Amino acid sequence: MIRIHILPVISAVLTRPMLWPIALKQLWRIRKSYWYLKPPFLPVPDKTYIEFRIHTAYGTDKEFSRLSSDVVTYLEWCRDWPSRK
């Protein structure tokens, strides 16, 4: 379910180089605990956490058409947050 919708999100972020640093920072913040102890040894978020966040944002209707724009908007908000300046 998640993998189908992640490619447009990655594409949307990759086309905006100004968001790359904040995107990496946010990914690092939501990485799975003890990621270095289990294969594939990558600091990626837990699948259940991502599913929970998507469910709370979009409900159960499987409508993810806004996901890419919502992620970009969130990253822009994080970048522009006053404490970052």
VEXDREN-2710 file (C-alpha; in Angstrom, 1 decimal):
% VEXDREN-2710
k/r/px/py/pz
1/MET/0.0/0.0/0.0
2/ILE/2.6/2.5/1.1
3/ARG/5.2/1.7/-1.6
4/ILE/2.8/2.6/-4.4
5/HIS/2.3/6.1/-3.0
6/ILE/5.9/6.8/-2.0
7/LEU/7.4/7.3/-5.5
8/PRO/5.3/10.5/-6.2
9/VAL/6.4/11.9/-2.8
10/ILE/10.1/11.2/-3.5
11/SER/9.7/12.7/-6.9
12/ALA/8.1/15.8/-5.5
13/VAL/10.8/16.3/-3.0
14/LEU/13.7/15.6/-5.5
15/THR/12.4/18.4/-7.8
16/ARG/12.9/20.9/-4.9
17/PRO/16.6/21.0/-3.9
18/MET/15.9/23.6/-1.2
19/LEU/13.9/21.0/0.7
20/TRP/16.5/18.2/0.6
21/PRO/18.3/19.1/3.9
22/ILE/15.0/19.5/5.8
23/ALA/13.7/16.3/4.3
24/LEU/16.8/14.3/5.4
25/LYS/16.5/15.9/8.8
26/GLN/12.8/14.9/9.2
27/LEU/13.6/11.4/7.9
28/TRP/16.3/11.1/10.5
29/ARG/13.9/12.2/13.3
30/ILE/11.4/9.5/12.5
31/ARG/13.8/6.6/11.9
32/LYS/13.2/3.3/13.6
33/SER/14.9/2.8/16.9
34/TYR/17.9/0.5/16.9
35/TRP/17.9/0.5/13.0
36/TYR/21.6/-0.5/13.1
37/LEU/20.8/-3.8/14.7
38/LYS/18.5/-5.3/12.1
39/PRO/18.8/-5.8/8.4
40/PRO/18.7/-3.9/6.0
41/PHE/20.6/-1.6/8.4
42/LEU/19.1/1.6/7.1
43/PRO/17.7/4.5/9.1
44/VAL/14.2/4.2/7.7
45/PRO/10.9/4.9/9.6
46/ASP/8.9/2.0/10.9
47/LYS/6.2/0.9/8.5
48/THR/3.5/0.9/11.2
49/TYR/4.3/4.5/12.1
50/ILE/4.0/5.6/8.5
51/GLU/0.7/3.7/8.1
52/PHE/-0.6/5.3/11.3
53/ARG/0.3/8.8/10.2
54/ILE/-1.3/8.3/6.8
55/HIS/-4.4/6.8/8.4
56/THR/-4.8/9.7/10.8
57/ALA/-4.3/12.3/8.0
58/TYR/-6.4/10.7/5.3
59/GLY/-8.7/8.2/7.0
60/THR/-9.6/4.9/5.5
61/ASP/-10.8/6.1/2.1
62/LYS/-7.5/5.3/0.4
63/GLU/-7.4/8.7/-1.2
64/PHE/-3.8/9.7/-1.4
65/SER/-3.9/12.2/-4.3
66/ARG/-2.8/15.1/-2.0
67/LEU/0.0/13.1/-0.3
68/SER/2.9/14.6/-2.4
69/SER/1.7/18.2/-2.0
70/ASP/1.0/17.7/1.7
71/VAL/4.5/16.4/2.3
72/VAL/6.0/19.3/0.3
73/THR/3.9/21.7/2.3
74/TYR/5.0/20.1/5.6
75/LEU/8.6/20.3/4.6
76/GLU/8.3/24.0/3.6
77/TRP/6.6/24.7/6.9
78/CYS/9.5/22.9/8.8
79/ARG/12.0/24.9/6.8
80/ASP/10.3/28.2/7.5
81/TRP/9.6/27.6/11.2
82/PRO/10.9/30.6/13.2
83/SER/13.1/28.5/15.5
84/ARG/15.2/27.5/12.5
85/LYS/16.3/31.0/11.8
END
